[in-house]
Amino acid sequence: MNAVMHMRAQTELATIYEISKILTSSLDVSKTCREALNVLANNMGYRRCMIIVDDEDGELHLLAAVGLSPEEYDAGHYRPGEGIIGKVYSNGMPAVVHDLAEEPFFLNRTGALAHLDGERIALVGMPIRVAKEVVGVITIDRVSERAGGGFNDDVRLLTMTASLVGQALALQRTVVAERNQLISESKRLRQELKGRFRLDNVIGVSKRMQDVFAEVHQAGPSRSTVLLRGESGTGKEVIARALHTLSPRKDGPFVKVNCAALTESLLESELFGHEKGSFTGAVGERKGRFEMADKGTLFLDEIGDISPAFQAKLLRVLQEREFERVGGNRSIKVDVRLVFATNRNLEKMVAAGEFRADLYYRINVVSIFLPPLRERREDIPSLIAYFLDRYNKENGRELRVTQEALNVLVNCYWPGNVRELENCVERTATMARGDAISELHFPCHTNRCLTQTLHNVDKDDAVAPARGHGGGGPIEVSVPVPELPHRSAAPERQFGEQMPDGEKERLIWAMERSGWVQAKAARLLNITPRQMGYALQKFDIEVRRF
């Protein structure tokens, strides 16, 4: 007997050691518990082993089992207090049943009494605790009259196993709770960070604009030169002002110059200033914009439109940070942070020799691209609300926008971007009667305007603004698309020199001949660039980018 007891003790010790290694090998408790039950059943000769745990709803379900078929496993669901397993869970006390067939509380839900062959089956159930709280039950069933006799050894072994399983469950639940907390905290922080980056006078909750705001906040405090790129009307000037406001120079001057609005000689005088008598009309000394922006920020818009000769002069100023006034011979040093903007493809211009490569690399230090309004349509409702609120305050009105009108505006193409949207809201609000702006106030609320044609379009009409829109407003989709006229003579191209008959084909023909430049294609067809844009939109012709 002593030899049998000694062998049993050694087997139990080896079993507990193997189970402890398995349960600490992974956080996948379903897998480790199943492997642990396999060791328990194989080493100790048990028929069945099960681990039942509670869930968030307070129900009990099988976490792992050995000796059960898939159908029996799926049936392993209990409620607290139900059957022997439910009572062990509710009372927190172990249970030993010598004969399951005679036990009235045994539910036989997993078919433990099947295939008995006349043998009596016993069951031992042990509560699993985590920090003194019962979280599950571990059970084994065995033949009652097997060698080894009583159940004290089984109760002792199951007590140790339940303790190890409880520790594994506690670790897994702690990790899951911490992970869920991190996920929840991450979601909360992302929600708080959504729209975190804000700029004065700039509205943008879309991801594209939030990325722009983040770049502006990053670049603002530095001294680096910034190049703002994007289509006309995307708000490059307000972004430039935001860069100035976020910089240490915010108390200094913010000076802006539109390079495209001045000739080369005037631009040189405007930027560098001039001495008295340097040219006709120079009746006095005048500081240039560089001097005026000293200790501040100078914003040069439309930098891609300056002449090659002036590019060389500007390059020297950027390199040396000094210049001479027109008609002067004294070098003047300035401390200016430069912000440039353009809507042109500078890389293409450099490749074509139209823009100096060395100047390009000087101004393209930090490049920020402003997306067109059609690529951030989720910002349109906020922009409309802002523009309409400002209009109401300035004009003492209480206009609102209906949902139908909002849908029309959100789905417009907006080639003029935010500037066009602002003009549209102001014009429509001015002309609207009543206290609501509806979709009927917008001529583009149906596609009728895109299907109408104009015949006998003469040159004056082709360049005139849209009638009924106050001299060419932003809702240009209301401009009827003219019937494109034939031209007898056309430059040669690889696809032939004859203009096709179809309207869509003529559009593609003109775009191909003009290198996919809309303005040139419009001249070929004797229509305005705006009409060309809407015709391309009407026929869903994608403009190629090179």
ZALUM-67215 format. One record per residue (C-alpha): x negated, y negated, z negated; residue number from 1; residue in one letter. Coordinates in steps of 0.25 Angstrom, whole numbers, plus 5000, padded with zeros to 4 digits. Example, Ala and Ser with C-alpha at 12.3 -4.5 7.8 and 13.67 -1.06 7.14 Angstrom:
NODE:px:py:pz:loke:nufi
NODE:4951:5018:4969:1:A
NODE:4945:5004:4971:2:S
//
This chain:
NODE:px:py:pz:loke:nufi
NODE:5000:5000:5000:1:M
NODE:4989:4990:4996:2:N
NODE:4982:4993:5010:3:A
NODE:4995:4990:5017:4:V
NODE:4997:4977:5009:5:M
NODE:4983:4973:5012:6:H
NODE:4985:4975:5027:7:M
NODE:4998:4968:5026:8:R
NODE:4991:4956:5019:9:A
NODE:4980:4956:5030:10:Q
NODE:4990:4956:5041:11:T
NODE:4998:4945:5035:12:E
NODE:4985:4936:5033:13:L
NODE:4981:4939:5048:14:A
NODE:4995:4935:5052:15:T
NODE:4995:4922:5044:16:I
NODE:4982:4918:5050:17:Y
NODE:4986:4921:5064:18:E
NODE:4999:4913:5062:19:I
NODE:4992:4901:5056:20:S
NODE:4982:4901:5068:21:K
NODE:4994:4902:5078:22:I
NODE:5002:4891:5071:23:L
NODE:4991:4881:5071:24:T
NODE:4986:4883:5085:25:S
NODE:4997:4875:5092:26:S
NODE:5008:4865:5089:27:L
NODE:5018:4873:5098:28:D
NODE:5025:4879:5086:29:V
NODE:5034:4887:5095:30:S
NODE:5022:4894:5101:31:K
NODE:5014:4896:5088:32:T
NODE:5025:4901:5080:33:C
NODE:5029:4911:5091:34:R
NODE:5014:4916:5091:35:E
NODE:5014:4916:5075:36:A
NODE:5027:4925:5075:37:L
NODE:5020:4935:5085:38:N
NODE:5008:4936:5076:39:V
NODE:5018:4938:5064:40:L
NODE:5026:4949:5071:41:A
NODE:5015:4956:5076:42:N
NODE:5006:4956:5064:43:N
NODE:5017:4959:5054:44:M
NODE:5026:4968:5063:45:G
NODE:5039:4959:5062:46:Y
NODE:5050:4962:5072:47:R
NODE:5054:4947:5074:48:R
NODE:5049:4934:5069:49:C
NODE:5056:4920:5071:50:M
NODE:5053:4906:5067:51:I
NODE:5065:4897:5067:52:I
NODE:5064:4882:5065:53:V
NODE:5074:4871:5064:54:D
NODE:5076:4860:5074:55:D
NODE:5081:4845:5074:56:E
NODE:5095:4849:5073:57:D
NODE:5093:4858:5061:58:G
NODE:5095:4871:5069:59:E
NODE:5086:4883:5068:60:L
NODE:5080:4889:5080:61:H
NODE:5069:4899:5084:62:L
NODE:5055:4893:5085:63:L
NODE:5048:4906:5088:64:A
NODE:5051:4921:5087:65:A
NODE:5045:4934:5090:66:V
NODE:5053:4947:5093:67:G
NODE:5065:4940:5099:68:L
NODE:5070:4940:5113:69:S
NODE:5073:4927:5121:70:P
NODE:5088:4928:5118:71:E
NODE:5086:4931:5103:72:E
NODE:5076:4919:5102:73:Y
NODE:5087:4910:5109:74:D
NODE:5097:4915:5098:75:A
NODE:5088:4910:5087:76:G
NODE:5096:4898:5082:77:H
NODE:5101:4896:5068:78:Y
NODE:5107:4885:5059:79:R
NODE:5102:4882:5045:80:P
NODE:5109:4892:5035:81:G
NODE:5113:4901:5046:82:E
NODE:5108:4916:5044:83:G
NODE:5096:4920:5037:84:I
NODE:5087:4911:5045:85:I
NODE:5096:4899:5042:86:G
NODE:5096:4902:5028:87:K
NODE:5081:4903:5026:88:V
NODE:5080:4890:5033:89:Y
NODE:5091:4883:5025:90:S
NODE:5087:4889:5011:91:N
NODE:5072:4889:5014:92:G
NODE:5070:4902:5007:93:M
NODE:5064:4915:5014:94:P
NODE:5074:4927:5017:95:A
NODE:5071:4942:5018:96:V
NODE:5082:4950:5024:97:V
NODE:5079:4965:5023:98:H
NODE:5090:4970:5033:99:D
NODE:5095:4960:5043:100:L
NODE:5106:4969:5047:101:A
NODE:5112:4968:5033:102:E
NODE:5110:4953:5031:103:E
NODE:5123:4945:5033:104:P
NODE:5116:4932:5036:105:F
NODE:5108:4938:5047:106:F
NODE:5113:4932:5060:107:L
NODE:5105:4941:5070:108:N
NODE:5105:4930:5079:109:R
NODE:5091:4934:5086:110:T
NODE:5095:4949:5086:111:G
NODE:5086:4954:5075:112:A
NODE:5095:4966:5072:113:L
NODE:5094:4971:5086:114:A
NODE:5086:4984:5089:115:H
NODE:5084:4988:5074:116:L
NODE:5084:5003:5076:117:D
NODE:5089:5006:5063:118:G
NODE:5079:4997:5055:119:E
NODE:5082:4986:5045:120:R
NODE:5077:4973:5049:121:I
NODE:5072:4963:5038:122:A
NODE:5070:4948:5040:123:L
NODE:5061:4938:5033:124:V
NODE:5064:4923:5034:125:G
NODE:5055:4912:5029:126:M
NODE:5058:4897:5029:127:P
NODE:5047:4888:5037:128:I
NODE:5045:4875:5029:129:R
NODE:5038:4862:5034:130:V
NODE:5035:4853:5022:131:A
NODE:5045:4861:5013:132:K
NODE:5056:4859:5023:133:E
NODE:5061:4872:5030:134:V
NODE:5060:4871:5045:135:V
NODE:5062:4885:5050:136:G
NODE:5062:4900:5046:137:V
NODE:5052:4911:5050:138:I
NODE:5058:4925:5050:139:T
NODE:5053:4939:5053:140:I
NODE:5061:4952:5053:141:D
NODE:5055:4966:5051:142:R
NODE:5059:4980:5049:143:V
NODE:5063:4981:5034:144:S
NODE:5057:4995:5031:145:E
NODE:5044:4993:5038:146:R
NODE:5031:4996:5032:147:A
NODE:5027:4986:5022:148:G
NODE:5040:4986:5014:149:G
NODE:5045:4972:5008:150:G
NODE:5046:4958:5013:151:F
NODE:5037:4951:5003:152:N
NODE:5025:4951:5013:153:D
NODE:5034:4946:5024:154:D
NODE:5039:4935:5016:155:V
NODE:5025:4931:5012:156:R
NODE:5020:4932:5026:157:L
NODE:5032:4924:5032:158:L
NODE:5030:4913:5021:159:T
NODE:5016:4911:5026:160:M
NODE:5020:4911:5041:161:T
NODE:5031:4901:5038:162:A
NODE:5022:4892:5031:163:S
NODE:5012:4892:5043:164:L
NODE:5024:4890:5053:165:V
NODE:5029:4878:5045:166:G
NODE:5016:4872:5045:167:Q
NODE:5015:4873:5061:168:A
NODE:5030:4868:5062:169:L
NODE:5026:4856:5053:170:A
NODE:5014:4853:5061:171:L
NODE:5022:4854:5074:172:Q
NODE:5033:4845:5069:173:R
NODE:5023:4835:5064:174:T
NODE:5017:4834:5078:175:V
NODE:5030:4833:5085:176:V
NODE:5035:4823:5075:177:A
NODE:5023:4814:5077:178:E
NODE:5024:4816:5092:179:R
NODE:5038:4812:5093:180:N
NODE:5035:4800:5084:181:Q
NODE:5023:4796:5094:182:L
NODE:5033:4798:5106:183:I
NODE:5043:4789:5099:184:S
NODE:5033:4779:5095:185:E
NODE:5028:4779:5109:186:S
NODE:5042:4777:5115:187:K
NODE:5044:4766:5105:188:R
NODE:5031:4759:5108:189:L
NODE:5034:4760:5123:190:R
NODE:5047:4754:5121:191:Q
NODE:5041:4743:5113:192:E
NODE:5030:4741:5123:193:L
NODE:5040:4741:5135:194:K
NODE:5041:4726:5138:195:G
NODE:5030:4723:5128:196:R
NODE:5022:4715:5138:197:F
NODE:5029:4702:5140:198:R
NODE:5024:4690:5148:199:L
NODE:5031:4676:5147:200:D
NODE:5040:4673:5158:201:N
NODE:5038:4687:5164:202:V
NODE:5049:4697:5164:203:I
NODE:5045:4712:5166:204:G
NODE:5050:4724:5158:205:V
NODE:5047:4734:5170:206:S
NODE:5035:4743:5169:207:K
NODE:5028:4736:5180:208:R
NODE:5029:4722:5173:209:M
NODE:5025:4728:5160:210:Q
NODE:5013:4733:5166:211:D
NODE:5010:4719:5172:212:V
NODE:5013:4713:5158:213:F
NODE:5003:4722:5152:214:A
NODE:4992:4719:5162:215:E
NODE:4995:4704:5160:216:V
NODE:4994:4706:5145:217:H
NODE:4981:4713:5147:218:Q
NODE:4974:4703:5157:219:A
NODE:4980:4691:5150:220:G
NODE:4970:4689:5139:221:P
NODE:4958:4691:5148:222:S
NODE:4950:4682:5156:223:R
NODE:4951:4691:5169:224:S
NODE:4956:4685:5182:225:T
NODE:4970:4691:5185:226:V
NODE:4976:4694:5199:227:L
NODE:4991:4694:5199:228:L
NODE:4997:4702:5211:229:R
NODE:5011:4704:5216:230:G
NODE:5021:4699:5226:231:E
NODE:5026:4685:5226:232:S
NODE:5036:4682:5215:233:G
NODE:5031:4693:5205:234:T
NODE:5027:4683:5194:235:G
NODE:5012:4681:5196:236:K
NODE:5012:4667:5190:237:E
NODE:5019:4671:5178:238:V
NODE:5010:4682:5176:239:I
NODE:4998:4673:5178:240:A
NODE:5004:4664:5167:241:R
NODE:5006:4676:5158:242:A
NODE:4991:4679:5160:243:L
NODE:4987:4665:5156:244:H
NODE:4997:4666:5143:245:T
NODE:4991:4679:5139:246:L
NODE:4976:4674:5140:247:S
NODE:4968:4666:5130:248:P
NODE:4969:4654:5140:249:R
NODE:4984:4653:5137:250:K
NODE:4982:4639:5131:251:D
NODE:4975:4635:5144:252:G
NODE:4981:4630:5157:253:P
NODE:4988:4640:5167:254:F
NODE:4986:4634:5181:255:V
NODE:4992:4640:5193:256:K
NODE:4989:4638:5208:257:V
NODE:4996:4644:5220:258:N
NODE:4985:4646:5230:259:C
NODE:4994:4649:5242:260:A
NODE:5001:4635:5240:261:A
NODE:4988:4627:5243:262:L
NODE:4978:4625:5255:263:T
NODE:4964:4629:5253:264:E
NODE:4959:4614:5251:265:S
NODE:4971:4611:5241:266:L
NODE:4969:4624:5234:267:L
NODE:4954:4621:5231:268:E
NODE:4957:4607:5226:269:S
NODE:4969:4613:5218:270:E
NODE:4960:4624:5211:271:L
NODE:4947:4616:5210:272:F
NODE:4951:4602:5210:273:G
NODE:4944:4590:5217:274:H
NODE:4936:4578:5215:275:E
NODE:4940:4564:5218:276:K
NODE:4939:4561:5233:277:G
NODE:4936:4575:5237:278:S
NODE:4947:4575:5248:279:F
NODE:4957:4565:5252:280:T
NODE:4967:4563:5241:281:G
NODE:4958:4567:5230:282:A
NODE:4960:4554:5223:283:V
NODE:4955:4560:5210:284:G
NODE:4948:4571:5203:285:E
NODE:4957:4583:5201:286:R
NODE:4955:4596:5193:287:K
NODE:4958:4609:5200:288:G
NODE:4967:4621:5194:289:R
NODE:4954:4628:5190:290:F
NODE:4950:4616:5181:291:E
NODE:4965:4615:5176:292:M
NODE:4965:4630:5172:293:A
NODE:4952:4629:5164:294:D
NODE:4953:4638:5151:295:K
NODE:4966:4643:5157:296:G
NODE:4972:4651:5169:297:T
NODE:4972:4648:5183:298:L
NODE:4983:4656:5192:299:F
NODE:4980:4656:5207:300:L
NODE:4992:4662:5214:301:D
NODE:4992:4667:5228:302:E
NODE:4977:4669:5228:303:I
NODE:4978:4678:5240:304:G
NODE:4981:4666:5249:305:D
NODE:4969:4657:5247:306:I
NODE:4960:4655:5259:307:S
NODE:4946:4663:5260:308:P
NODE:4939:4650:5259:309:A
NODE:4945:4647:5246:310:F
NODE:4943:4661:5241:311:Q
NODE:4928:4658:5241:312:A
NODE:4930:4646:5233:313:K
NODE:4939:4653:5223:314:L
NODE:4929:4664:5222:315:L
NODE:4918:4655:5217:316:R
NODE:4927:4649:5206:317:V
NODE:4931:4663:5201:318:L
NODE:4916:4667:5201:319:Q
NODE:4910:4655:5194:320:E
NODE:4922:4649:5187:321:R
NODE:4918:4635:5192:322:E
NODE:4921:4627:5204:323:F
NODE:4920:4613:5210:324:E
NODE:4931:4603:5213:325:R
NODE:4934:4599:5227:326:V
NODE:4924:4588:5231:327:G
NODE:4916:4590:5218:328:G
NODE:4903:4596:5215:329:N
NODE:4904:4599:5200:330:R
NODE:4906:4614:5196:331:S
NODE:4918:4615:5186:332:I
NODE:4919:4628:5177:333:K
NODE:4932:4633:5172:334:V
NODE:4937:4644:5163:335:D
NODE:4949:4649:5170:336:V
NODE:4957:4662:5170:337:R
NODE:4961:4665:5184:338:L
NODE:4974:4672:5188:339:V
NODE:4977:4675:5203:340:F
NODE:4989:4680:5210:341:A
NODE:4993:4685:5224:342:T
NODE:5003:4692:5231:343:N
NODE:4994:4696:5242:344:R
NODE:4986:4709:5244:345:N
NODE:4972:4704:5241:346:L
NODE:4965:4717:5244:347:E
NODE:4971:4717:5258:348:K
NODE:4966:4703:5260:349:M
NODE:4952:4706:5255:350:V
NODE:4952:4718:5265:351:A
NODE:4956:4708:5276:352:A
NODE:4946:4698:5272:353:G
NODE:4957:4688:5268:354:E
NODE:4953:4688:5253:355:F
NODE:4939:4688:5248:356:R
NODE:4935:4701:5241:357:A
NODE:4926:4694:5230:358:D
NODE:4938:4685:5227:359:L
NODE:4947:4696:5226:360:Y
NODE:4939:4703:5216:361:Y
NODE:4937:4691:5208:362:R
NODE:4952:4689:5206:363:I
NODE:4956:4703:5206:364:N
NODE:4951:4706:5191:365:V
NODE:4964:4709:5185:366:V
NODE:4975:4712:5194:367:S
NODE:4990:4712:5190:368:I
NODE:5001:4716:5200:369:F
NODE:5015:4710:5198:370:L
NODE:5025:4720:5203:371:P
NODE:5036:4715:5212:372:P
NODE:5050:4714:5206:373:L
NODE:5056:4725:5215:374:R
NODE:5046:4734:5207:375:E
NODE:5051:4730:5194:376:R
NODE:5066:4729:5195:377:R
NODE:5068:4732:5181:378:E
NODE:5063:4718:5178:379:D
NODE:5074:4711:5187:380:I
NODE:5085:4711:5176:381:P
NODE:5076:4704:5166:382:S
NODE:5071:4694:5176:383:L
NODE:5085:4691:5181:384:I
NODE:5090:4689:5166:385:A
NODE:5078:4680:5164:386:Y
NODE:5080:4671:5176:387:F
NODE:5095:4671:5174:388:L
NODE:5094:4667:5159:389:D
NODE:5084:4656:5163:390:R
NODE:5094:4651:5174:391:Y
NODE:5106:4651:5164:392:N
NODE:5098:4643:5154:393:K
NODE:5093:4633:5164:394:E
NODE:5107:4631:5171:395:N
NODE:5116:4633:5159:396:G
NODE:5123:4645:5165:397:R
NODE:5126:4659:5159:398:E
NODE:5125:4668:5172:399:L
NODE:5123:4683:5171:400:R
NODE:5120:4693:5181:401:V
NODE:5129:4705:5183:402:T
NODE:5124:4719:5184:403:Q
NODE:5127:4720:5199:404:E
NODE:5119:4708:5202:405:A
NODE:5108:4713:5193:406:L
NODE:5108:4726:5201:407:N
NODE:5107:4718:5214:408:V
NODE:5095:4710:5209:409:L
NODE:5088:4722:5204:410:V
NODE:5088:4729:5217:411:N
NODE:5084:4717:5225:412:C
NODE:5070:4718:5232:413:Y
NODE:5065:4705:5227:414:W
NODE:5053:4702:5237:415:P
NODE:5051:4689:5229:416:G
NODE:5051:4696:5216:417:N
NODE:5053:4688:5203:418:V
NODE:5053:4675:5209:419:R
NODE:5064:4679:5219:420:E
NODE:5072:4685:5208:421:L
NODE:5072:4672:5200:422:E
NODE:5076:4664:5212:423:N
NODE:5087:4674:5215:424:C
NODE:5093:4673:5200:425:V
NODE:5092:4658:5200:426:E
NODE:5099:4656:5214:427:R
NODE:5109:4666:5211:428:T
NODE:5112:4660:5197:429:A
NODE:5113:4647:5203:430:T
NODE:5123:4651:5214:431:M
NODE:5131:4661:5205:432:A
NODE:5145:4657:5201:433:R
NODE:5151:4662:5188:434:G
NODE:5143:4667:5177:435:D
NODE:5138:4680:5183:436:A
NODE:5128:4684:5195:437:I
NODE:5134:4695:5202:438:S
NODE:5129:4704:5214:439:E
NODE:5137:4695:5223:440:L
NODE:5128:4684:5221:441:H
NODE:5117:4691:5228:442:F
NODE:5118:4692:5243:443:P
NODE:5109:4705:5242:444:C
NODE:5119:4713:5234:445:H
NODE:5123:4720:5246:446:T
NODE:5116:4725:5258:447:N
NODE:5124:4717:5268:448:R
NODE:5113:4707:5269:449:C
NODE:5103:4717:5273:450:L
NODE:5112:4722:5285:451:T
NODE:5115:4708:5291:452:Q
NODE:5107:4703:5302:453:T
NODE:5104:4690:5308:454:L
NODE:5104:4688:5323:455:H
NODE:5096:4677:5330:456:N
NODE:5087:4674:5319:457:V
NODE:5079:4661:5323:458:D
NODE:5066:4657:5317:459:K
NODE:5072:4646:5308:460:D
NODE:5082:4656:5302:461:D
NODE:5072:4667:5300:462:A
NODE:5063:4658:5290:463:V
NODE:5075:4651:5283:464:A
NODE:5079:4655:5269:465:P
NODE:5091:4664:5267:466:A
NODE:5104:4656:5268:467:R
NODE:5112:4654:5255:468:G
NODE:5100:4657:5246:469:H
NODE:5095:4643:5242:470:G
NODE:5084:4643:5252:471:G
NODE:5079:4657:5251:472:G
NODE:5082:4664:5238:473:G
NODE:5076:4677:5232:474:P
NODE:5088:4686:5236:475:I
NODE:5083:4687:5250:476:E
NODE:5089:4700:5253:477:V
NODE:5101:4692:5256:478:S
NODE:5094:4687:5269:479:V
NODE:5100:4695:5281:480:P
NODE:5090:4704:5288:481:V
NODE:5090:4698:5302:482:P
NODE:5090:4707:5314:483:E
NODE:5075:4708:5318:484:L
NODE:5073:4701:5332:485:P
NODE:5065:4708:5343:486:H
NODE:5052:4702:5348:487:R
NODE:5047:4704:5362:488:S
NODE:5032:4702:5359:489:A
NODE:5026:4709:5347:490:A
NODE:5011:4712:5343:491:P
NODE:5006:4726:5346:492:E
NODE:5006:4736:5336:493:R
NODE:5003:4751:5335:494:Q
NODE:5018:4755:5336:495:F
NODE:5021:4747:5348:496:G
NODE:5024:4732:5351:497:E
NODE:5039:4733:5353:498:Q
NODE:5049:4729:5342:499:M
NODE:5058:4741:5338:500:P
NODE:5073:4740:5339:501:D
NODE:5077:4744:5325:502:G
NODE:5077:4733:5314:503:E
NODE:5069:4742:5305:504:K
NODE:5060:4746:5315:505:E
NODE:5057:4732:5319:506:R
NODE:5054:4729:5304:507:L
NODE:5044:4740:5303:508:I
NODE:5038:4736:5317:509:W
NODE:5036:4722:5312:510:A
NODE:5030:4726:5299:511:M
NODE:5020:4736:5306:512:E
NODE:5016:4725:5315:513:R
NODE:5013:4715:5304:514:S
NODE:5006:4724:5295:515:G
NODE:5018:4726:5286:516:W
NODE:5017:4711:5282:517:V
NODE:5032:4707:5281:518:Q
NODE:5029:4692:5284:519:A
NODE:5022:4696:5297:520:K
NODE:5033:4706:5300:521:A
NODE:5044:4695:5298:522:A
NODE:5037:4686:5308:523:R
NODE:5037:4697:5318:524:L
NODE:5052:4699:5317:525:L
NODE:5055:4684:5315:526:N
NODE:5061:4685:5302:527:I
NODE:5058:4680:5288:528:T
NODE:5049:4688:5278:529:P
NODE:5060:4689:5269:530:R
NODE:5069:4695:5279:531:Q
NODE:5058:4704:5283:532:M
NODE:5057:4709:5269:533:G
NODE:5072:4712:5267:534:Y
NODE:5073:4719:5281:535:A
NODE:5062:4728:5276:536:L
NODE:5069:4730:5263:537:Q
NODE:5082:4733:5271:538:K
NODE:5076:4744:5279:539:F
NODE:5068:4749:5267:540:D
NODE:5055:4747:5275:541:I
NODE:5043:4749:5265:542:E
NODE:5032:4738:5267:543:V
NODE:5019:4745:5268:544:R
NODE:5007:4740:5260:545:R
NODE:4993:4740:5264:546:F
//
